Amino acid sequence: MSDILSPPCATTPCAPGAASQPARTEAQTPDPSVRDILVGVSGASGMPLAVCLLRCLAAMPAVRVHCVVSHGAQAVLRAECGSGPELLTAHASQSYDADNLGAGPSSGSWWRRGASPAAMILVPCSMGTLGAIASGATRNLVHRAADVALKERLPLVLVTRESPLSSIHLRNMLTVSEAGAVIMPFSPGFYLNPQTLDDMLLHMCGRILDQVPLPHTLGRWPG
């Protein structure tokens, strides 16, 4: 892996010591020059990508990272990474209980408190979560935050992780795409000749950041 790709995901995203750093605390009065990015994590396979993305975002000084982890995601995280939600929330300025529908991201005003409107990345996005967003059924904060992002016409990137896809899945993807979301399947590229899992994850993170958009120095096709 090249030096430019090494931080902040140079080690395996699910390494036991990955969450050793304490969670950052958010100031009572947010810096308006910093952009809020909410990372929602639902119960689909692909937790290493969520960890890697949160690390990348936490390394950006102009970004304030928020995180909400669903109950299903916590179960998958234990299965894939052998860790609890702190592996994710350690990289966020503020984390939220998925059952707290009164949290800041439930309100449209929260999304516009900075100089640049907030954005949401849902990674990984399960098909159940996709269906809830497509139907407008908000059973938890992940669903509600995505619903608010759509109604406020703000960036919403859904990193879906399922295969094969049924007609129901495809219709739901079309519905949320027409509502303004970006559907981004967890489909890593191989044209940069990745040598490790980290290489593939970092390339995928770069593509996700492009959709927000946020500037980054992760690998791109040079052509």
N, C-alpha and C positions, 0 to 999 in steps of 0.2 A: 504494500500500500504506500502511496506517495506521502511525503510529509504534509502536503496541503490537506490531505484527507484524514490525517491521523487524529487531530483533536476534533470533537470531543468524544469520539466513538472508537478509539483505537483498540480497546479491549472488547471481548465478547459482551454484547449488551446484557446478557443474563448472568454475568459472572457474579459469584456470591458477594463480592465487596463493592458492587457497582453502586449501591445506595448508601454508602457509608457517610456521605456528606449530609449535614442537616438541611432540612427544608428551609428555603429562604423565606423571610417574612416580608409582607407587603407594607409599605408605608401607609399611614392613614390617609394622607393626601397624595394621590397618585401623581407622578410626574407626567404632565400633559404631552411632553415630547416623546414619550415612550409608547409604543404600540402594544395594545393588549392582544394576545393570541391565546385562545382557549383550545386546549387539546382534550377532546372527549375520547374515552376508551371504552369500547363495548366488547361483548363476549364472543369475539371471533378469534380464530387462530391468527398469530402474527404479532405477539407481544414484543419480540425483539425489535421490530420496526418502531413500535410506540416508544420504547425506551430510547432508541437511537435518535428519534426525532426530538424528543424532549431534551436530550443532551445538547443537540445542535441548537435548539431554540434558546436554552439556558445560557449558551455561550455568546449570544448576541446582545450587546449592551443596549441596543435600541428596542428591545423586546421585553415585555413583562409577561411571563408565562403563567397561565392558569390551567388547572387540570381537574377533570371530573371523571371518576372511574366507576363504571356500573358494577353491580353485584356479579353479573355474569363474567365481566372482565376479570374480577378478582379471582374467580375460580380458574379461569384459563391461565391467568398469570402464575398461579401456584403450580399448575400442571406443566407449563412450558418453561418457567424460570425458577421454580422453587422458592418464590418470594411473595410477600404481600404487596399491597398497593404502594408502600413507601418506596419501592423500587422506581415507581413513576413519579409520585408526588414530591420526592426529594429534589427534583429539578424544577419545581414550580414555585413561583412567588406566593401563590395561594391555591389551595385545593378546596374542593367542595364535596359535600355528601351528596350522592346521587339521588337521595330521597328528598333533598331540600329544594322544593320547587319555589321557595321564596328567596333563593340566592340571587346575587347580582345579575348573572347572565340570563335570568328569567325576564329581565326588563330591557326594553329597547334602549332606554337612556344609558344603561351601563355600557353598551356597545359604542357609544359616541362620546365618551368622556375625555378622550385624548385628542391630540391634533389630527391623528389618522384613525378612522373607524376600526374597530376590532374585527377579527376574523376567527373562524372556527375550523379546526381540522379534526375529523373523526377518524381515528386510526387505532386498531382496525374497526371497520364498520360491519357489523353482523347483518345478515339478511333480515332478522327480526327488527333490528334498529332501523334499517332502511325502510321496512314496511311501516313502522310507526311514524317515521318522518313523512313518508309518502301519503299517509292517510290523515296526518295531523293529529294523531293520538299521542298525547304527551304523558307517558306514565312515569317518567323520571326526568332528572335535570338534563341528561344527555339529549333526550328527545326534545325537551322544551327549548334548550339553547339552540339546537339546530332549527327549530321552528321559528324562533325569533330572528336568527340570522337570515332566513329566507324572507320573512315578512318585512325586514328592514333592508332587504336587497344588499346584503353584505356577503363577503366571501365565505363560502362553505365548501370545504373539500371533503368528500367521503371516500376514504381509502377502503374499498370493498374487498372482502376476502372470502370467496366461496367458489366452488367448482364441483360439478358443472352447474350452470344456471338454469333455473326453470323459467317458463314464460312469465310466471308471477314476479320473479326477481327482475326480469328484463323490463316488465311494465312499470314496476316501482322505480327502477333506475331512470326510465324515460320521464316519469312523472316528476321526480325531484330535479332532473336535469332541466326540464321545461320551467320549473319554478326558480331556477337560478343556480343550483348547486353544480359543482364539478364532480363527476363520477370518475374516480381514478383507481382502477383495479390494482391490487398488489401484484404487479407484473414487472419484476426487475429486468433490466436490459443486460445484454452480454457484449455489446459492441465496444465497451471500454476494457474488455478482457479482465473481468474481476478475478482475483486470486483467492479471496477469502469471503466469508459471510459478511464481514464488516464492509467490504468493498461494495457488495450488492445492496446492503442496507443504506449506506451513505449515498449511493447513486439514486436510490428511490427517495431518500429524504430530500435531496437536491431538487428532484422533479416536483415533489410536494411543495417545497418552498417557492418554486417558480409560480405556482398557481395562486399563492396568497395575495400578492407576490411579496417576497422578501429576498434581498440580495444575499448571495452566498458565494463561497469559493470552492464548493464541491465540484466533482468532476463533471465535465460536459463533453459531448461529441465535438472534436476540434474542427470538423469539416464545415 
